[in-house]
Structures are given as C-alpha cells and as structure tokens.
C-alpha cells in the first residue's frame, strides 16, 4: 500500500477553485447594448474545487480544501458550505482579490451563458502550494482541476508527498506540461476534454472511439486515464495492467447534470485513496455521478453514501 497511509489525516486534499454562482433566468439573452429583465437572483456555492471537496465530504471522506476566496460575502458563503459538508477549511486562504464569480443566465430551454471572473482563484499561487506542505504530507490523494493558474497546478504536482496519488481533471481544458501529465493517476476527462487534449498533443480523434482516446492519452505519460461518458458511465484505462474497461452507469432520470463530473471525480479520488482498484473506484463513482444528476444544482445534488446505496 502506500507510504504515508498511517499518517494520512485526509483521504482527499482538493486543490482548486471556489466560485459563487450567480444565476438569473431570462426569456432570452440581451443583444449587445440591450437590457433584459430576468428572474430573482439565485446565489449558489460552486467552482470545481469547492464542488469536489463538498462531494467527497458528503460521502464521508476526510477532506481538506486548498483554495483562495475573497474577504467578502461570497467567500463566507463558500466557507460555510464547505464547513456544513464537513470539509476542513484550514487551508482556504482569504483575501487578495474578490471571490471568484460565475455570472450565469439560463434561458427557457435550459441553455446557460456564463461569464467567469476568476478573482481570488487567479491569485492561488505556487507559493501558496509550497506553504501548504503540511496538508500535502497528510493526504492520501490530491485532486486538482484547471480553474486555478497552470503554474499552481504544476507546483501541486511537484508538491506531492511520496506515495500520494494525483487525480487531475483538466477543466477548462488547457495545454498541460509534460511533468503534470506524467504525474496523473488518473487523468480524468470528459469527451470534450479528451478531444481537446489529444488535439493539442497532435493526435487525430476523428473516427476514434473512447477506448482509442484512453490508450492514446496513456502514451503521453499518465499512469491511468478515465474518460467519463455522461449517461453511458465511464471508461478506465491503466498502464500498469494494460486494462481498458467500460464501467456502465445506472439508469436514472436526469434532472440537472451540473456538477456531475465533479461528484464523479471526487468519489473516484476518495475510493482510490482507500486502496480500491481503478475499475472498482469508477464503478462507485458512476453511481455517485448518476445520483448527482437526479437533483437540481451542483453541491445541493451531491449524495451521501446511503443515497448512493439506495440508487
Ligand atoms: P461532465 O459533467 O464533466 O461533462 P460527463 O457528462 O461525462 O462529464 O458526466 C460525468 C459523470 O456523471 C458520468 O461519468 C456519469 O457517472 C454521471 N452522469 C452524467 N450524466 C449522466 C446521466 N444522464 N445519467 C447518469 N449518469 C450521468
């Protein structure tokens, strides 16, 4: 098993973003120069890092979040939602810029238009990562996404304690340095992210199946790859075993898929840290993802272990 298992205080350390999602329903989007009236404002805690931490903690994982929020009402909302889920927020840094915000308009067909102001997320620095060595030394698994600066993601890969596993969801997709790619175990991508990353690596995805994407991604260095396939579940590929297997999702009535990928990845990361094989961890994670799409919203839809079992 792994080296720091006995000393691990946290099943999962999430390094990532925290945003306030400001949502307004509109009949139609304003044209340039135009003003339209919308619904009452709804404010929800979000951001991929904050979502993953809440998802893991709600499942019962001992979870810590390393993120940056502003010294403002949105930052307090985010800290409160983390604490309510049981996340250790000792690593959440406060100040330096306003809390990240996503301005979201939703039209009657359910389509979103989103403007993100990264705010404090853009000020989570490599130095902040180096200053959090105690957290890194206490975590079995570290999970990171790309809503924070790429240099901070690269420092996160370098800061891993021996035996700690890195789970990376490259969202929003961006070119990844080679040392980050090779540290991933696994790289977790949806279809869009898989095509983007293969594209910038110079690999043609036209006509290729997800199995081909996963095998090709493995040749670029990750020790394992997981491709999420929406209602079809996921596909896992492991360079150690050479296995490439599909993991079907339970069938559910999907209400809102917001945050499903975050719930999936958090669940996967937690179970890998408990020592499960990749396919077994993914089999649990697809159930968590499926449960998450049966409820409205992101964090509000994340299930407990009992709710996953009841699916
Ligand atoms: P993302 O949300 O990042 O775009 P996916 O759409 O692949 O990624 O969804 C992530 C995971 O959420 C899937 O692997 C699956 O477990 C779950 N999921 C998403 N949509 C559905 C659905 N309609 N029915 C069941 N599970 C779903």
Boltz pocket constraint, residues with backbone or C-beta under 6 A from the ligand:
constraints:
  - pocket:
      binder: B
      contacts: [[A, 190], [A, 191], [A, 227], [A, 228], [A, 229], [A, 230], [A, 231], [A, 232], [A, 233], [A, 234], [A, 249], [A, 250], [A, 251], [A, 252], [A, 254], [A, 257], [A, 259], [A, 260], [A, 261], [A, 262], [A, 264], [A, 285], [A, 286], [A, 287], [A, 288], [A, 289], [A, 290], [A, 291], [A, 293]]
      max_distance: 6.0
